């Protein structure tokens, strides 16, 4: 047995660490844990996705009320029908969020 013995003592390659859940996945999970029905979870996640994309994929923790206002102004001026949908989603969130 003249082979290299160090190879049998080498540690097994470890798997790369798993990435933490993505932001929208965390949002969906939190909404589900608060008892939100699946249609509401999907609507809220979609609005959050649209907000993030509107601001060039900036993270929401780096934004504040000015960015929310800019997004809502854009919706009111360019997509008035969606303002009603947003109000409806907000109402659903409040209705089901009290659990």
C-alpha positions as CSV (number, residue, x, y, z in Angstrom):
1,X,0.0,0.0,0.0
2,X,2.1,2.8,-1.3
3,X,-0.7,5.2,-2.2
4,X,-1.3,8.6,-0.6
5,X,-2.9,8.0,2.8
6,X,-4.0,11.7,3.3
7,X,-6.9,11.3,0.9
8,X,-8.7,8.8,3.2
9,X,-8.5,11.4,6.0
10,X,-9.6,14.4,4.0
11,X,-12.9,15.9,5.2
12,X,-15.9,15.2,3.1
13,X,-16.8,18.2,0.9
14,X,-19.5,20.1,2.6
15,X,-22.6,21.4,0.8
16,X,-22.8,25.1,0.3
17,X,-24.8,26.9,2.9
18,X,-28.4,27.4,1.9
19,X,-29.4,30.9,1.0
20,X,-32.0,32.5,3.4
21,X,-35.5,32.8,2.0
22,X,-36.0,35.6,-0.5
23,X,-37.9,38.7,0.6
24,X,-41.1,38.0,-1.2
25,X,-41.1,34.4,0.1
26,X,-40.6,35.7,3.6
27,X,-43.6,38.0,3.1
28,X,-45.8,35.2,1.8
29,X,-44.9,33.0,4.7
30,X,-45.6,35.8,7.2
31,X,-48.9,36.5,5.6
32,X,-49.9,32.8,5.8
33,X,-48.8,32.6,9.5
34,X,-51.1,35.6,10.2
35,X,-54.0,33.6,8.7
36,X,-54.3,35.4,5.3
37,X,-56.0,33.4,2.6
38,X,-53.9,32.4,-0.4
39,X,-55.5,34.9,-2.8
40,X,-54.7,37.7,-0.4
41,X,-51.2,36.4,0.0
42,X,-50.7,36.4,-3.8
43,X,-52.1,39.9,-4.2
44,X,-50.0,41.4,-1.4
45,X,-46.9,39.8,-2.8
46,X,-47.6,41.0,-6.3
47,X,-48.1,44.6,-5.0
48,X,-44.8,44.4,-3.1
49,X,-43.1,43.0,-6.2
50,X,-44.4,45.9,-8.3
51,X,-43.3,48.4,-5.7
52,X,-39.8,47.0,-5.7
53,X,-39.5,46.9,-9.5
54,X,-40.9,50.4,-9.8
55,X,-38.0,51.6,-7.7
56,X,-35.3,49.7,-9.6
57,X,-35.2,46.7,-7.4
58,X,-34.2,48.7,-4.3
59,X,-34.8,46.8,-1.1
60,X,-37.8,48.1,0.8
61,X,-35.8,48.6,4.0
62,X,-33.8,51.3,2.1
63,X,-37.0,53.2,1.2
64,X,-39.5,55.2,3.1
65,X,-42.8,57.1,2.8
66,X,-41.5,59.2,-0.1
67,X,-41.0,56.1,-2.2
68,X,-44.4,54.8,-1.2
69,X,-45.9,58.1,-2.2
70,X,-44.1,58.1,-5.6
71,X,-45.4,54.6,-6.3
72,X,-49.0,55.5,-5.4
73,X,-48.8,58.8,-7.4
74,X,-47.6,56.8,-10.4
75,X,-50.5,54.3,-10.0
76,X,-53.0,57.1,-9.6
77,X,-51.8,58.9,-12.7
78,X,-50.9,56.0,-15.0
79,X,-53.0,53.1,-13.7
80,X,-56.1,54.5,-12.1
81,X,-58.0,51.1,-12.2
82,X,-55.3,49.6,-10.1
83,X,-55.8,52.1,-7.3
84,X,-59.2,50.4,-6.6
85,X,-57.5,47.0,-6.6
86,X,-54.9,48.2,-4.2
87,X,-57.6,49.6,-1.8
88,X,-59.4,46.3,-2.1
89,X,-56.3,44.3,-1.2
90,X,-55.7,46.6,1.7
91,X,-59.2,46.0,2.9
92,X,-58.7,42.3,2.7
93,X,-55.5,42.5,4.6
94,X,-57.2,44.5,7.4
95,X,-60.2,42.2,7.5
96,X,-58.2,39.0,7.7
97,X,-55.3,40.5,9.6
98,X,-57.1,40.8,12.9
99,X,-56.6,37.1,13.7
